[in-house]
Amino acid sequence: MHKPRAKLCFVIGLALTLSACGYHRGDRAASGALIGAGSGAAISALTGGAPLVGAAIGAGVGAVGGAVTSGHDINLGRPIWR
């Protein structure tokens, strides 16, 4: 019963991971938060935890990670919303 939901969370997290990171600090923080939220929810769902808690923690970590890194360090291209 939990396998379809876990697979869906994993696929969503993977899709967010493959999306663009952006050039500016704000874009990187936003995309980091989205990637972190998707990954946190997927990991939490796979391990039997609460996906909303995992998404919240992942979003915070991803936003900070995106804000403190430079576009010259890691750059996956233009974000899809630009």
C-alpha positions in Angstrom: 0.0 0.0 0.0 2.8 2.4 0.7 4.9 1.5 -2.3 3.0 3.6 -4.9 3.1 6.7 -2.7 6.8 6.1 -2.0 7.5 5.7 -5.7 5.6 8.8 -6.6 7.5 10.8 -4.0 10.8 9.5 -5.3 9.9 10.4 -8.9 8.8 13.9 -7.9 12.0 14.4 -5.9 14.0 13.2 -8.9 12.2 15.5 -11.3 12.9 18.5 -8.9 16.5 17.5 -8.6 16.9 17.6 -12.4 15.4 21.0 -12.7 17.5 24.1 -13.1 19.3 25.8 -10.2 19.5 29.3 -11.5 22.1 32.1 -11.6 21.1 34.5 -8.8 21.2 33.9 -5.1 17.4 34.1 -4.8 16.9 31.6 -7.7 19.3 29.2 -6.2 17.7 29.5 -2.7 14.2 28.9 -4.3 15.3 26.0 -6.4 17.3 24.5 -3.5 14.2 24.7 -1.3 12.1 23.0 -3.9 14.7 20.3 -4.5 15.1 19.8 -0.8 11.4 19.6 -0.1 10.9 17.0 -2.8 13.9 15.0 -1.6 13.0 15.3 2.0 9.4 14.2 1.4 10.6 11.2 -0.7 13.2 10.1 1.8 10.7 10.5 4.7 8.0 8.5 2.9 10.5 5.7 2.0 11.7 5.4 5.6 8.2 5.5 7.1 8.3 9.0 8.5 5.9 11.9 8.0 6.4 13.3 4.5 5.4 16.8 5.5 8.1 17.0 8.2 10.7 15.6 5.8 9.6 18.2 3.2 9.9 21.1 5.7 13.4 20.0 6.9 14.5 19.4 3.3 13.2 22.8 2.1 15.1 24.6 4.9 18.4 22.7 4.2 18.0 23.2 0.4 17.3 26.9 0.7 20.3 27.5 2.8 22.4 25.3 0.6 21.3 27.2 -2.5 21.8 30.6 -0.9 25.4 29.9 0.3 26.7 28.3 -2.9 27.9 30.4 -5.9 26.6 30.0 -9.4 30.2 29.4 -10.5 30.4 26.4 -8.2 27.4 24.4 -9.4 25.3 25.6 -12.3 22.7 23.5 -14.1 21.5 26.3 -16.3 18.5 28.7 -16.4 15.6 28.0 -14.0 12.5 26.8 -15.8 10.5 29.7 -14.5 12.6 32.3 -16.3 
